[in-house]
């Protein structure tokens, strides 16, 4: 391909980036993440550090990324601050040690916050593409994330042109960026297949400092094998939605689904696909995982609007090998649109996300272990939960071989309040919290969702905290967490010990 842009090695591209730069990288999960340039940037950081010079950069992405981006830069200690979401083990340790400043935020708000300038200037956009035109037309690869915003606002642009992803992906993206107030208008999406934007990003060719040619698969892994617990959670979610349809609270044509990321989300979608009482459905979500591809092929899912194709390499090849089919079934949009509250509320989406813990009031912690140790971030769960027609959270009832209960008197960190959380599901059962007062919610969560090993002590807590509108004891609310920190097991608590 002949292009009027410098063709650089990844190392040459990395040399253009200075210490203290803020970089907007492509990627929403490992899908479509920049790979070669951040890996080379990590090597540059190691050289600079060895020479006694500082070298760190601010890292903005769409969400989490792959080993070559977050992983490599974290291992090189090259990240000064990070937003909006991450899932890398090394980076997580640095965040929790206070070595990297991490700004956790709703994914739908990130592009707007960047436009408003709250994160400072974007010095570089480093974006993966599957095609580029001489006039600065960029065909993104397997995700959108916030790439369109970074490309427009960055001072300079570097493109990774990845031959692993065919240029025939053209037409699978729908790129739209809202105006800022007071000029903002409604976003005219009235069903998941509606197109409102452009299939390509167009940037000023003068901003493109170079193109790096690559041939690299996305670093998206597969999923753990299903377990009896994850299978049961999936079945419970499917049966609940069928019961809602039979009761007339979900229309017979069903409603668009949103599903979070991970093994439980994969199991839930698999269960929905297998349950023949669930009609063929559409998805309006932020991530498509492996389990959705056979559902699309079989007609169980008729259309999927997403921000990223978070597929294992094998499944991705299955999609690119049949693009004529999948381009009619999948549309990739910016996270500002996939997660936009206006659209979520309009379409009547059923949101399905996972929790770390849920308390007896129905408040959900989805980000911090024991209240202070960051896992990944809030991601898009809040965007959907607060605005969904039905908001569903699921998780196993216990962790650490039963030593930790996911159902606790008081959440040690709160991401989603009782006002937004409607349905709680574990492998034990379903707690429908709609229309229930705090004491009714608490009893439902214990009887339907808590593990039997923990039900007696949770009910004992309720007796001790029965006064007031909320069943809350300030002295005992975190006693189960303190019990674990002292004894390594939440079970067998002596409530008097914590009075």
N, C-alpha and C positions, 0 to 999 in steps of 0.2 A: 504493500500500500504506500502510495506517495502522498505525503502530507506536508503542508507548509509550516510544520512545527518541528523543533529539534527533537530527534529521537535519542533518548538518553538511556544509559544504564540506570538501574535502581540506585547504585552508589553515587552516580553523578547527580541524580535528582535529589538525593538526601543532602548532598553538599550545598545545595541552594538554600536549605532551611537553617535558620540561625537559632541560637539559644534564645529562649523566652518567646518563641513564636507560638501563636495560637493556631491550631490546625483543625479544620473541619474535615473529618475522614468519612468516606462512604462506608456503609455497613449498617445492617439492622439485624442483629445476631451475626453469625459469621457469614451469612448470605450477602454477597456483594461487597464484602469488606475489602478495602485496600490491603494488599499483602506484601508485595515486593518492596515498596518504598518504606513503609514503617519498619520492616525487618532490617533494611539497610540503614535506616535512621537509628535503630537500636545499636547497630554495629558502630556507627559514627559516635554515638554517645559513649560507648565503652572506650573508644580511642581517646575521646576528649577527656574522660575521667582519668584514664591512665596517664595522660599528660598533665594532670592537675588542673584542668579547666572545667568549669561548670557547663553542663548541657542538659537542659530539661525543656520540655514543651508542654503546652496545654492541649489536651486531647478532647475534642468534641466528636461525637459520632451520632448515629441514629439511636442505637441501643447498645447491647453487648456486641463483641466482635470475635475474631478468631485468635489463634495462638500467634500468628505473625504480626498482629497489631497490639492488642492489649498485653498478650503474653510476652512478646519480645521486648516491648518498650518497658514493661514493668520489671522484667529481669535485668534490664540495663539501667534501672533506676533513672529513667529518662522522662518520667511524667511528673509535672508540677501540680496540675489539677485535672480532674476528670469529670465529665458529665455526659449524658444524664443517667446511664445505667451500665453495669458491668457484670461479668460473671467469671472473671479469671481469678484463680486461686492466689497467685502471687500478688496481683494488684489488690485483691481483697485484704490480704495481710498488711500491705502497705497503708491502705486506707484506715484499717482499724488500729494501726500503730501510730497514726497521725503523720505519716511520711508523705502522703498524697492527699491533697484537699479534694474531697468528693462532694459534688452538689447533686443530690438526689431530687429528681423532679418528674412531674407528669410528662410523658413523652409528647402528648399533643401540644404542650406549651413551649417546647424547646425552640422550634423555628421562630415563633413570635418573640421569645426572649432574646434570641440572637438578633432579630431585626431591630428590636428596641435598643440594642446596644448594651444590655446589662452584663454581658460577658466580654465586653471590649471588642476591639476590631478582630476580624478573622484574617490572618495574614496569608494563610494558604488553604486551598481546598485540594485534597488528595482523594481522587475518586476513581473507582473502577468502572470501566465501560466495555461494551462489546463492539462498539463501532463509533467512529467520529468522522465528521465531514470537514472539508477545508474551511467552511464558514463558521465553525465552532458549534455545530450540532452534535450533541453527545447522546448516544443511546446507552442508558444505564444497563447494568447486568441483572443480577438476581435479587436486587432490593432497590428501594428508593430511599427510605429513611428520611434524612434531612438534606440529602445531597443537592437537591435543586436549590435550596436556600443557601447552602455553603458556596455552590458554584456562582450564584449571582452576587453574593456579598464579598467574597474573598478578594484580596488584593491580587493574588496570583494563583494559578491553577496548574496542577500536575495530574496527568491522566495515566492510569494503568489500563492499557488496551489488552484485554484478556482474551486470547484466542480459544480458551476452553469454553467460553460461552458464545454461541453463534450470533452473528449479526441479525439473524432472523428473529431474535427476540424483539426486534422493532415492532411496535404495535401492542405489546403486552403491558406498556406503562401508560398511566394517565396522570400527567403532571400538572398540578394546579396549586397556586399559592394565593391565599386571600389577600385582599387589600387590607391595610391597617386602618383603624378608626381615624376619622369619622367617615371614611369612604367605603368601609366594608359593607358588602351585601351578603344575602343568603347564599349558601353553597347548594347548588341545585342538583343534589343527588336524592332521588326518590325511590330508587331500588338499587341493589348492589351492582347490576351491570351498567348503570348509567355512566357515560363518559362525559367529562366536563373540561378536560384540559388537552395538553399536547403529548404526543408520544415521545418527544425528545426534549432535552434541555438545550438551550442555545445560549452560549456565552460569547463575550467579546473575544475574538481570536487573539487579540493583542495580550490578553491576560494569560494565555496558555504558555507556560514557560517550558513545557516539554512533555513528551509522551514516552512512557516506558512499556515496551512490549513484553507480555507475560503469557504463560499458559499454565494456569494454576487452578485446581479445583477449590471450591469453597471448603472451609475447614469445619463444616457442620458434621457432627458425629451422628451416629444412630441413637437408638433409645434402648434403655435396659429392657430385658424381657419382662413381660407382664407378670405380676404376682397375684395371688388370690386377693390381696388387699386392694391393689389398683383395679383389678377386674371388678371387684364388688362395688367399689366407688363408681366406676363407669356404669355398671348396671343400675345402681341407685339413682344416678343422675338421669339416665334414659327413662326409667320407670316413672320418676317424678314428672318429667316433661310430658310423658304420655298421659299421666293422670290429669295434668293441667289441661291438656287438649280435650280429654273426655269431659272435664268439668266445664268446658267452654271458656276458660280463661286464656287459652292459647288457640288461635283460629285453626280450622282444619287444614289450611294450607301451610301451617306452621309459621315460624318467625325466623329471621336471619340469626345465625349463631356467631358468637365470638368466643374464641378459646385461647387460653393462655399458653405458655410454653412449658414443655417438660413431659415426663413420663405419665403423670396423672392425666394431663390434658390429652395426650395421645390415646390413653386408655378410654377416656370419656368419649372421644370422637369415634373410636372403634366400636364402643358399645352402642352409640346412637346409630351407626351404620348398620349394625347387625339386627337391631330391634325393628322388625317389620311393621310395628305399630307406629313408628316414626315415619311420617311421609318424607319424600325427597325434599331437601332443604337447601337454602342458600347460606353462604357465609359472608359476613362483613366483619373482618377481623384484622389483626395486625401481623399475624404470622401463619403461614401454612406449613404444617409438618407432614412427615411421611404418610401418616394415616389418612390424609385427605386425598392423596393421589388415587388410590383404588376406589374411593368413594366417588370421585369425579368420573373415573372410567366406567363405573357400574351404574352411574346415574343416580346414586343415592344423594350426592351433592350436585346440584345443577349449575351452580356458579359460585366462584369465590373471589371476593375483593380482598386484597391483602396489601401489606407493606413489604413483605419479604417471602421468598421461597426458601424456607429453612429446611432444606432437604438433605438427606445423606447423599454422597456422590452417586451412589447407584441409582437412587430414586430420581436425582436430578437428570441423569442420563436417560432415564425412562421418559421424562418430560420432554427434554430437548430432542429425543428421537421421534416424538410424535407432536411436534409443535402445531401442525395444522389443527389438531384436535384441541390442544390445551390453550391455544391463543383465543379460542372461542369460550373458554371456561374460566380463565384467570385474568385478573387485572391487578397490576401493582400501582399503588398510589403513595404519595408522601405521608409520613406519620401524622402530619397536621390534619390530614383529611381522613385517613383510616380511623383515627382516634378522636375525631372532632365531636364534642358533646352535642352540637346541633343535629348532626346526622344520626348519632346513636339514639337520641331521643325520638327523632322523626321515624326511623325505621322500626322502632320497637324491638331492639336487639335483646336476645337472651345472652347475657354475659356469664362466662364460666371461668373462674380463676381459682388459684390455689392460695392457701394460707399457711403460715408457720404456726400460728396459734389463734384461737378465738376465745373470748371470755364469755362469761355468763350473761353479759349484757348484749352480746352480739357484735362487739367491736372486734375487728380483725387486725392482726399484725402480720404483714406479709414481707417485712424487710429485715428485722433485727432479731437475732438470737439472744435470749436473756436480756432483752431491752436495749443492748448497746453494741452488739457485734453485728455490723452490716453484712448481709449476705450478698444480694445483687442490686436491689433497688426496687422502687415501686413500679417502675415500668409503665405499662399502659393500663394496669388493672384499675386504677382510680378513674381514668378517663371513661371507662366503660361502666364500672360499678355504679357511679353516682347518677348515670343517665340512662341505664338500661331499663327495659320493660320488666325484666326479671334479672336480678343479680344473684348469682349462685357462687358460693365458695365451697371448695372441697379440700380435704386433706386426710391422711390416715389419722386415726384417733390417738395413736401413740408414736413415739420415736425412741431411738436408742434402746431397742429390745424391750420396750415397755417402761423404761425408766423415766421417760418424759411424757406427760399428757399434753396433747394439743388443745384440750379444753381446760381452761384455767379460770380461777375466780376473776382475775383482772389481767388484761393483756399488758405485757411489759413494755410494749410500744404499740401505738395505735396509728394505722394507716387508713383504715376504712371504718367509719363510725356506724353505730347501730342504726342510724337514720338511712344508711345506704345499703346495708347488708340485709337481704331479704330471706335467703335460703342458705342453710348450712348443711353440708353432706359429708359424712365419713363412711367408712365401710360398715359402721354400726347402723346407720339409717339416715333419715332426713328430718331436719327441723325446719318447719315453715314458720318464720318469725313474723310474717305479715299480720298486722292488726293485733299484736300481742303486747301486753304491758311488760315492764321489766321483769317482774316476778314470773310471769307466764313464760317469757323467753328463756329465763334461766332454767326452769324446770324442763322445758322442751329440749334444750341443748344437752342437759344432763341425761335425760331418759332416751333421747334418740341418737345422740352423736358421741357422747363420752364412752370410753372403754369401761366395761363392767368393773375392772379393778379400781377405777377411780370414782365411780358413782357414789359410793357411801361417803367418802371424804368430801366430795363436792357438795353433797346434800347437808353434811354437817356444817360446812361453811355457810350455806344458805340459812341455817338455823341461827348461826352466830351473827349474821349480817342482815337479819330480816327487817329491821326497822328502816323506814324511809322509802321514798319512791324507787330508788335504785337499791338492789341488794348488795351493798358495798360496805366493807370494813376497811378503813384506812390502814389499820395495823395488820390485818390479815390478808389483804388483797394480793400481795406478792409472796405470801408465805410458801406456796408450792415451789416457786422459783428459788427461794432461799433454802428450802429443804433440799433441792437438787444440788445447789452449790455446796451445802454442808455435808450431805450424805451420799451424793451421786445418784439419787433416786427420788422422784417426787412422791412415791407411794409411802404409806405408813406414817403419814404426818401426825404429829401431836400438836393440835392447834394451840394448846396452852403454852407451848414452847415459844410461840411467836407473838403472844399477846403483849 
